[in-house]
Amino acid sequence: MTGTARAFWLDSPGRGVIREVRLPEPGAGDVLVRTLFSGVSRGTETLVFRGRVPESQYAAMRAPFQEGDFPGPVKYGYLNVGVVEAGPGELVGRTVFCLYPHQTRYVVPAAAVTPVPPAVPAGRAVLAGTVETAVNALWDAAPLVGDRIAVVGGGMVGCSVAALLARFPGVRVQLVDADPDRAKVADALGVGFASPADALDGLDLVVHASATEAGLARSLELLRPEGTVVELSWYGDRRVALPLGEAFHSRRLTLRSSQVGTVSPARGATRTYADRLALALDLLADPALDALVTGESAFTELPDVMTGLASGEIPALCHRISYAGDDH
């Protein structure tokens, strides 16, 4: 018998609990995975934790293996790295990434897991979902060699975008954030840093990921005429006001959205979701990306950790959850 596991559930907005769950028996095409690490996607998961998902977005916001419904009770999450304990022979013993919530063990179709390349440590692989978002954003943004670019918002997604842009030849990249501590992260990623007031302007492209009105307005100000802002922020149920009556039209600026739920139209005809995730995992061979993991806690601490992350008491980019010592 496969037995039981323990899972983190949002019992009600602002209150997380760990529940014992019964695992199904794996079918012929399934895998049984024992979790090593999961990651808290701070922006999205704290919105879910606070019950701030708009009712109109309940369907769009569903995670692949979510159980329950918004605003709760709901089992939510999508950054999980584990070891295959049972399943097809070529996967048994492999470290894999899966878009699964925070749970000690789980059963999913074999097609739902992606092997982690040998060059990528399991603890870093929890970033795969966020780097995948960055890949999709850059497919949407289509930066060119020699572009002048800013990433406004030094959170988990913004820093992932900046890390990938640092590899583009001839590109000048500046990470812009109100928190001066993000300068250390920018330095580790190999990009420049500035406060919003001191950011360089005249830019070809700005990727906005601060999830604030002020950040988005500043992003528009930093553009050259006919420049583009790519909006990655998720605002939940908040309304956002923008200064579109000032120089927006006279400077012929572009504001476009990017969202990881679909493969960018720029690559939709030639890339699948699996291709995009596999690319993200390959890119994680770069040890500079370790700078995005800014804290770690044990799985048993997750209810209190989520409360701290949602309140801001625990500052974090990616907060990693370790399952060491959990045997069920």
C-alpha positions, -999 to +999 in steps of 0.1 A: +000+000+000+012+035-008-001+048+025-004+084+037+014+117+033+011+152+049+001+183+030-001+220+036-037+234+032-050+269+034-079+262+058-093+297+055-077+331+045-048+337+068-048+302+084-027+274+072-027+238+085-009+205+078-033+176+071-027+139+067-039+127+033-043+092+018-023+085-013-039+067-042-022+035-055+000+045-085-014+033-119+007+019-147+016+054-160+021+071-126+050+079-104+052+081-066+074+110-056+090+117-022+095+155-018+129+169-011+121+206-013+093+229-023+094+266-028+069+293-018+062+316-048+059+346-025+038+370-046+012+346-058+010+323-028+007+351-003-022+366-023-038+331-021-030+329+016-047+362+023-078+353+002-071+380-023-078+360-055-107+378-074-137+355-080-134+363-117-099+347-117-107+315-098-105+293-129-074+310-144-055+308-111-060+271-104-027+253-100-023+220-119-027+198-089-048+221-067-074+206-044-103+225-030-114+260-042-106+296-035-107+313-011-104+280+009-100+254+021-075+249-007-042+230-013-021+253-035+014+255-047+035+246-077+073+245-069+081+209-059+113+189-063+115+152-052+128+118-059+107+092-078+103+061-055+080+041-078+070+043-115+086+037-149+121+022-146+138+052-164+124+075-137+129+055-105+156+072-084+156+104-105+153+138-091+123+155-107+104+189-107+066+189-106+040+217-104+027+202-072+017+218-038+036+214-005+032+177+004+056+151+017+048+124-010+024+124-039+012+103-069+010+120-104+011+109-140+047+103-151+042+129-178+037+156-151+073+154-138+104+167-155+138+152-147+162+177-131+195+179-151+225+165-132+242+199-131+213+214-112+212+208-074+177+198-061+176+228-037+181+252-067+156+234-089+126+247-068+132+279-088+122+262-121+086+275-121+098+311-116+126+309-142+100+294-166+079+326-160+110+347-169+116+326-200+081+333-212+083+370-203+115+373-225+098+355-253+071+381-251+095+410-246+119+400-274+149+420-263+176+428-289+214+428-287+225+461-272+192+471-257+190+494-226+167+476-202+154+479-166+136+454-145+114+473-120+107+452-089+134+430-074+111+401-062+115+365-072+101+370-108+119+403-114+153+389-103+148+358-125+142+380-155+172+402-146+194+370-143+185+358-178+189+393-193+224+394-179+234+367-204+223+388-234+252+402-254+257+440-252+226+445-231+227+470-202+204+458-174+195+476-143+174+461-114+153+489-099+138+484-064+130+506-034+148+481-010+185+489-010+192+453+001+183+441-034+216+456-045+234+426-031+212+403-052+217+424-083+255+422-078+253+384-074+233+382-107+257+404-126+234+434-132+233+470-121+211+483-093+193+516-087+165+530-065+134+542-084+145+579-082+180+572-095+172+547-123+186+554-157+160+564-183+158+565-221+152+527-221+141+505-249+124+480-226+112+479-190+100+447-174+077+456-145+073+432-116+069+453-085+030+448-083+027+485-073+011+515-090+042+536-083+064+510-099+043+507-131+041+545-134+079+548-130+084+521-156+065+542-181+086+573-172+119+554-178+111+546-215+124+563-246+098+573-271+081+542-286+096+521-258+077+491-242+068+481-207+061+444-203+039+439-172+045+408-152+028+418-119-002+401-105-024+425-086-051+401-073-083+420-066-066+455-064-074+482-090-045+500-105-045+537-117-020+548-144-010+583-158-021+575-193-032+611-198+003+626-196+030+616-221+018+581-228+002+590-262+026+617-274+056+594-268+037+564-284+045+541-255+035+504-254+022+486-223+017+448-227+009+420-204+028+387-201+014+357-183+029+322-178-004+304-181+000+302-219+032+298-240+041+332-255+026+336-290+061+343-301+069+306-295+035+290-293+038+273-327+072+257-319+074+252-282+053+232-257+049+238-220+072+208-215+098+224-237+096+257-218+100+240-184+129+218-196+147+250-208+141+267-174+157+237-156+187+238-180+192+275-172+193+267-135+228+252-140+240+287-133+250+289-096+243+327-096+207+319-093+212+306-057+209+343-048+172+340-053+168+315-024+168+338+006+155+315+034+147+280+043+124+263+068+112+228+077+079+216+063+064+214+098+070+252+102+051+261+070+018+273+086+038+299+106+061+307+077+032+315+054+018+339+080+052+356+083+057+358+045+021+372+040+026+399+067+061+408+055+076+398+088+097+373+069+114+391+039+121+367+011+125+362-026+121+324-028+116+308+006+126+271+004+109+244+024+129+214+034+114+179+039+145+164+055+134+139+081+098+136+069+093+099+061+056+100+052 
